[in-house]
Every structure is written in structure tokens, then in C-alpha cells.
Amino acid sequence: MAHQVDRALDDLGNAMAMLRQAMRGVPARRQAFKANHDRMAREMARLTVAVTDARSVIEPEKKRRKR
């Protein structure tokens, strides 16, 4: 399970980097796009931190099966 969390976090980081690249040609003030983008990026950062913190609570599958 922890491996899946690591992969999901890596995918999220890659998606945010792709979004940053895609933003380069977009007018910043067009229909509040920049504000919506900033709000979404902030929430994604909060999610990333929460999932990273929760990773320590998730036990590896091998340990769970031994019980």
C-alpha cells in the first residue's frame, strides 16, 4: 500500500509540473483562471502533505499478513 501512495504522489507531482508548463501561454487574468489555478495548487499541496504524513501510518502488506 505504501508503494501505491509513493506512486500516486509521484504522479501528482508530474501532473502539477505539466500544468505549470501548460500555464506558460495562458493570460493570467483571463476569467479568474490564475486565481482558480492558485487555489487548486494550494489544495493539491495540502493533499500531498496530508498523504505524505499518512504514509507513516500505513503498514506494508507483508507486516499486515504476518499478524
C-alpha positions in Angstrom: 0.0 0.0 0.0 2.8 2.4 0.8 4.3 1.8 -2.6 0.9 2.8 -4.2 1.0 6.0 -2.1 4.5 6.8 -3.3 3.5 6.2 -6.9 0.4 8.4 -6.5 2.5 11.2 -5.0 5.0 11.0 -7.9 2.1 11.1 -10.5 0.6 14.1 -8.7 4.0 15.9 -8.8 4.4 15.1 -12.5 0.8 16.3 -13.3 1.5 19.6 -11.4 4.7 20.1 -13.4 2.8 19.5 -16.6 0.2 22.0 -15.6 2.9 24.6 -14.8 4.3 24.1 -18.3 0.8 24.4 -19.9 0.2 27.7 -18.0 3.0 29.5 -19.7 0.9 30.8 -22.7 -2.3 31.5 -20.8 -3.2 35.1 -20.0 -3.1 35.2 -16.2 -6.2 37.3 -15.6 -8.5 35.7 -18.1 -11.8 34.8 -16.3 -10.1 34.4 -13.0 -8.1 31.5 -14.3 -5.0 32.4 -12.3 -6.9 32.6 -9.1 -8.6 29.3 -9.7 -5.2 27.7 -10.6 -3.6 29.1 -7.4 -6.4 27.8 -5.3 -6.2 24.4 -6.8 -2.4 24.3 -6.5 -2.7 25.2 -2.8 -5.2 22.4 -2.2 -3.1 19.9 -4.1 -0.1 20.9 -1.8 -2.3 20.4 1.3 -3.4 17.0 -0.1 0.2 16.0 -0.8 1.3 16.9 2.7 -1.6 15.0 4.3 -0.9 11.9 2.2 2.8 12.1 2.9 2.1 12.3 6.6 -0.3 9.4 6.5 2.2 7.2 4.7 3.9 6.5 8.0 0.7 5.1 9.4 0.2 2.8 6.5 1.8 -0.6 7.2 3.4 -2.5 4.4 1.4 -5.5 3.2 4.0 -8.0 4.4 3.6 -6.9 8.0 -0.1 -7.0 7.9 -0.2 -10.6 6.6 2.1 -11.9 9.4 -0.4 -11.0 12.2 
